[in-house]
Amino acid sequence: MKTNIEAIDPVAIDFGPIQLHWYAVMIISGALLGLWVAIRESERRGLPKETFVDLASIGIPISIIFARIYYVIFEWEYYVDHPGQIIAVWEGGLAIHGVLIGAMLTMIVFAKVRNISFWKLADILAPSLILAQAIGRWGNFINQEAHGGPVTREFLMNLYLPEFIVNQMYIDEMYYHPTFLYESFWNFSGFILLMFLRRSNLRQGELFLIYIMYYSFGRFFIEGMRTDSLMLTENLRMAQFISVILILASIIIIWYRRKKGTQISTIQIKV
């Protein structure tokens, strides 16, 4: 087993008193790429170009705040003794379910103010969200967090992973499951699926609900492999509990809205 492995420096750029961490680079890159995808789709659906720029300028900071609040609440025993660490988001600790809460609340208010259907906004944003999540998980990789239980180096090599990933999974003299990679791959696959489904005759809002179900299904199983889960009780992982609730809620909403005869989503293509 190798013992002289150096982890990737979590600081991407060092300006002395100001440091730019890879974690932030990945989060920002995912958000910007997701915004670009949303802008292109919003134009196809006949919305003004600035719609998602305006939404992102409000929604991204609010979502990050909610993601941090969510995480801190479930790790309060630590943060009550280390209050200065609450704002240290560059060290990790952004919960995706907090992001979803912040994003949905922002979209609800934004849709009301702009007189746009919430479900239309949500459908457009769904591929962007899962794409941003896929990219953001690489921030966890750099920080050597959100990993699974211990494995051997041989196990990782048998997955045909690049050596830099294998080496980064060497933490405190042990190798670990790269669950960040499993979820990133799952999310990239979901992005491709949603991009395909957005051209199908789904009813308005269903693309977003499919995103919720797809992500939650994968997260349920991947979460079971992780060693740093936020816990609801001693034996119940919060993310798994929330995933089951979201899947059931999405199924019920789709069934109810179809029963009501919610209109099929139509895409207005600008030529």
C-alpha positions, 0 to 999 in steps of 0.5 A, a space after each residue: 500500500 502506498 503511504 506517501 500520497 499527497 492529497 490535492 490542495 483544497 485551495 485553488 488560488 492563493 492571494 495571500 489573505 484571500 483564498 479561492 477554494 476548489 470547493 467554491 470553484 466547483 459550486 460556482 462552475 456548476 451554477 453557471 453551467 446550469 444557468 446557461 442551460 436554463 437560459 437556452 431552454 427558457 428562450 425556447 419556451 418563449 420567456 425573456 432572456 433575463 428571466 433566469 439571470 434574475 432568478 439566479 441572482 436571487 436564488 443562488 445566494 438564498 439556496 446556499 444560505 438554506 443549504 448551510 442552515 440545513 447542515 448546521 441544524 443537524 450538526 448543531 452539537 458541533 457548531 454550538 461550540 464552534 460558532 465561528 465555523 458556521 460561515 466556513 462554507 469553503 470547508 464543505 457542509 452544504 446540504 442539497 436538500 437545503 438547496 432544494 428548499 431555498 430554490 423552491 421558495 425562491 421560485 414560488 415568490 419569483 413566479 408570483 411576482 413575475 406572473 409566470 407559472 411555478 411549474 414552468 420555471 421548475 421544468 426549465 430548471 430541473 436539468 440545470 439543478 441536477 447538472 450543478 449537483 453533478 459538478 458540485 460533488 467534485 468539490 466534496 472530492 477535493 475536500 475528501 468528504 462525503 465518502 463511503 466506508 473503507 475499501 482496499 486500493 485494489 478495489 478502487 483500481 478494479 473500478 478503472 478509476 484514474 490514479 488521482 481519484 484513487 489517491 484522493 480517496 486515501 484518507 487517514 491511512 485508509 482508502 474509502 468508497 468514492 461515493 461522491 463519484 457514484 452520485 456525480 455519475 448518477 446525476 450526469 446520467 439524470 441530466 441526459 435523461 431530463 434533457 431527452 424527456 423535456 422534448 416529450 409530451 409530459 404535463 407541466 411540472 412533471 419534468 421537475 417531479 421526475 428530477 426529484 424522484 430520480 435524484 432521490 432514488 439514487 441518493 437513497 442508496 448512495 447515502 446508505 454507503 456514506 460515513 458522514 450522514 446527517 442523522 434524524 435519529 440514531 439509526 435513521 439517516 436524514 437524507 434517506 428519510 427525505 428521499 422517501 418522502 420526496 418520491 412518495 410526494 412526487 408520485 402523489 402530485 403527478 397522480 393528482 394533477 393528471 386526475 385534474 387534467 393538468 395541461 401538457 407542457 408545450 415548448 415554443 421554439 423560436 426560429 
